[in-house]
Amino acid sequence: MDQKRKENLAFASKAVYYAPESASQSIGMPIYMSSSFQYDAESYQRVVEGERKAVNIYGRCGNPSEYAFEEQIAAIESADNCLATASGMAAIAITLFGLLKSGDHIVCDWTTYSSTHEMLDHRLTDYGITTTFVDTANIEAVAAAIQPNTKVLYFETIANPSMKVPAIPPLVELAHRHGVVVVCDNTFASPWLIRPLEWGVDIVVESATKFIGGHNDAIGGTISMKSKLLPADFLEQFAGTRWSNGAHRCRRLTPGCCCAGANAGRADGRVCRTAMTLARHFESHPKVRRVWYPGLESHPQHDVALSRFQFGG
Ligand SMILES: Cc1ncc(COP(=O)(O)O)c(C=O)c1O
């Protein structure tokens, strides 16, 4: 199936279909165990000219098992490009180190995954990169935090652990007016609930370890992009120096990603319906003080969630 036809498929169909491997017509991607591939001067030149995926040279730079996973993710994220990484944290680190240099500034939500907060609040400061933490559900606070050296606006589509759901379009509009790149972590939502690139976000990172893998047997991460602010080959620039994911794990994650429609929304949204049932149960439980779940009317961004997320059922 050609790329154009695949783009027109429904999400679940996009997730389950990928072209058979050309050498064997295997519909399950073989695991290429080679650390190195045979190449000559001409093929090396093609790699230099940006044809990394067409000519394999060295496993850290990528191998066909990884490309299959990256292409599946790009299809379900509505991305132009995707890079598979060793973990979700590797995806976040590679993205931020790729975008930022000493003296740059980030505006980031107060609530992100703890290791992300730790990285921004401590590790990046060692490199002269500073962060202002704000409530990204408050657009005035975000506007006030932007400085002349702000390069990145960072938030999570559903924040871990507060379950905050920032409204994406106003954040994108504000950031892009200042030339600021919008990066969001879509791990808690998954591409089944929302595809932030379709709402103007420039880069989406995912911990593929969660809903994308779906089987609790592989750590992995992805960086997907579709951006007018960044060069088309932005991700390619890190292919050789990233913490790569490796053929084995990509092969494990690809069937998970094929089931992403089913993983996050297992059987037409059952995960969301189950979560909703639990949320309602605990909301009326006398021993529970407060439940934070975007599907509940009591959640502060319930309307945003309703208008953006495909809640199951
Ligand atoms: C929202 C979020 N982002 C990133 C990560 C990091 O992902 P990984 O454990 O694959 O490095 C996690 C891990 O729990 C997470 O919950």
The ligand as a MOL file (V3000), in Angstrom:
LIG
                    3D

  0  0  0     0  0            999 V3000
M  V30 BEGIN CTAB
M  V30 COUNTS 16 16 0 0 0
M  V30 BEGIN ATOM
M  V30 1 C 4.7050 10.7330 31.1320 0
M  V30 2 C 5.9820 9.9580 31.0780 0
M  V30 3 N 6.9630 10.3880 30.2550 0
M  V30 4 C 8.1450 9.7360 30.1670 0
M  V30 5 C 8.3940 8.6190 30.9250 0
M  V30 6 C 9.7280 7.9360 30.7990 0
M  V30 7 O 9.5990 6.8050 30.0090 0
M  V30 8 P 10.6290 5.5670 30.0920 0
M  V30 9 O 10.3800 4.8970 31.3930 0
M  V30 10 O 10.2770 4.7330 28.8990 0
M  V30 11 O 12.0020 6.1570 30.0030 0
M  V30 12 C 7.3970 8.1080 31.7770 0
M  V30 13 C 7.6510 6.9070 32.5820 0
M  V30 14 O 6.8780 6.5100 33.4180 0
M  V30 15 C 6.1630 8.8090 31.8610 0
M  V30 16 O 5.1770 8.4050 32.6750 0
M  V30 END ATOM
M  V30 BEGIN BOND
M  V30 1 1 1 2
M  V30 2 1 2 3
M  V30 3 2 2 15
M  V30 4 2 3 4
M  V30 5 1 4 5
M  V30 6 1 5 6
M  V30 7 2 5 12
M  V30 8 1 6 7
M  V30 9 1 7 8
M  V30 10 2 8 9
M  V30 11 1 8 10
M  V30 12 1 8 11
M  V30 13 1 12 13
M  V30 14 1 12 15
M  V30 15 2 13 14
M  V30 16 1 15 16
M  V30 END BOND
M  V30 END CTAB
M  END
